[in-house]
Structures are given as C-alpha cells and as structure tokens.
Amino acid sequence: MWGRSGDQQHAEDAAVARLLERVEGLDRLTEAKFVTYRSLIDLQAEKVALALTASDKAITKAEAATERRFELLNEFRAQSADWASRFATREATELANKQIRERMEQLSTDIEKEIDRVSAQTGRLMTGLLLTIVTALIGALTLVLTR
C-alpha cells in the first residue's frame, strides 16, 4: 500500500476478487463431484448387495440341484446291473468296427480318386484360362500397337 497508486491497488483487488470467485467455483464443482461420486458409490453398493443376494439364491439352487443329481446317480447305479445284460458283446462290436473301418478305407480311396480327377480338371481349366488371358492380352496389344 505504500508507494502504490490507486489504480494498482484497484487492479490487485480485482485480481484477488477473480481468484476468490474461481476458488468458490472450484469449491462448488468439488462439492457437486463429491455428491455425484457419493451417489455412484451408493448405487454400486446397492448393485453389490443385489449381486450378493442373487449369488446366495444361486448357491441355494445349485446345492439343491447337486443333491438331486446325487439322488439320480444313486438310482442310476441301482439300474446299471440290469443294463449290463443288454450291452453289445465284444465280438459284435469288433465286427461292427471292422466293417466301419473297411467302409472308411473305401470312402477314403474314393475321395482320393475324386480329388485327383478334380485336380487334373482344374489344371486343364487353369491352362485354358491362362491361354485365353494371354490371347486376349496379345489381341489387345495388337489393337493398341496397330493404331
């Protein structure tokens, strides 16, 4: 205040006033963000509580399902003795497997023959296509060069 003019004092007061306004604005913004964050935290807490409740219900259902599954497994074990007599014999399954293997080998041979036939035909087609393209290019070059 000593050696300052009135204009300097007025400019300093105006600058201080602007700074105070900015600080108050930042305070309001901080308070608004705090309220927003608080409500977001509360929403997350509600979601977590709902998820925990749903999880507890799911666990209860899973436990009941597991208990039922064990009951069904015990029933299955009791019936399995009756089913043993209905199973295919080793000889029958070996014969079926042999027939399947023979059929697969025949199909594999047929497929290989068909692949060879298609490959040969593809080679001929590609050669024909290449010749057609080369002929067309020669014709185009001839037209371009003769004009």
NORBEL-V241874 format. One record per backbone hydrogen bond with DSSP energy under -1.0 kcal/mol. NH is the residue of the N-H (numbers start at 0). CO is the residue of the C=O. E is the energy in kcal/mol with one decimal. If there is no record, write none. Layout:
# NORBEL-V241874
nh: [NH:NH]
co: [CO:CO]
e: [E:E]
This chain:
# NORBEL-V241874
nh: [8:9:10:11:12:13:14:15:16:17:18:19:20:21:22:23:24:25:26:27:28:29:30:31:32:33:34:35:36:37:38:39:40:41:42:43:44:45:46:47:48:49:50:51:52:53:54:55:56:57:58:59:60:61:62:63:64:65:66:67:68:69:70:71:72:73:74:75:76:77:78:79:82:83:85:92:93:94:95:96:97:98:99:100:101:102:103:104:105:106:107:108:109:110:111:112:113:114:115:116:117:118:119:120:121:122:123:124:125:126:127:128:129:130:131:132:133:134:135:136:137:138:139:140:141:142:143:144:145]
co: [4:5:6:7:8:9:10:11:12:13:14:15:16:17:18:19:20:21:22:23:24:25:26:27:28:29:30:31:32:33:34:35:36:37:38:39:40:41:42:43:44:45:46:47:48:49:50:51:52:53:54:55:56:57:58:59:60:61:62:63:64:65:66:67:68:69:70:71:72:73:74:75:78:79:82:88:89:90:91:92:93:94:95:96:97:98:99:100:101:102:103:104:105:106:107:108:109:110:111:112:113:114:115:116:117:118:119:120:121:122:123:124:125:126:127:128:129:130:131:132:133:134:135:136:137:138:139:140:141]
e: [-2.1:-2.4:-2.5:-2.5:-2.5:-2.2:-2.3:-2.6:-2.4:-2.4:-2.4:-2.5:-2.3:-2.4:-2.6:-2.6:-2.6:-2.8:-2.4:-2.5:-2.6:-3.0:-2.5:-2.5:-2.7:-2.5:-2.4:-2.5:-3.3:-2.7:-2.4:-2.4:-2.8:-2.5:-2.4:-2.5:-2.5:-2.2:-2.5:-2.7:-2.4:-2.7:-2.8:-2.6:-2.2:-2.8:-2.7:-2.6:-2.2:-2.6:-2.7:-2.2:-2.5:-2.7:-2.6:-2.2:-2.7:-2.6:-2.3:-2.3:-2.5:-2.3:-1.9:-2.5:-2.5:-2.2:-1.9:-2.5:-2.5:-1.7:-1.7:-1.7:-1.4:-1.3:-1.9:-2.1:-2.6:-2.3:-2.3:-2.6:-2.3:-2.4:-2.3:-2.8:-2.5:-2.2:-2.6:-2.4:-2.1:-2.6:-2.6:-2.3:-2.6:-2.7:-2.4:-2.3:-2.3:-2.6:-2.4:-2.4:-2.7:-2.7:-2.3:-2.4:-2.8:-2.4:-2.2:-2.6:-2.9:-2.3:-2.5:-2.8:-2.7:-2.6:-2.4:-2.6:-2.7:-2.7:-2.6:-2.6:-2.7:-2.8:-2.7:-2.8:-2.5:-2.3:-2.4:-2.9:-1.9]
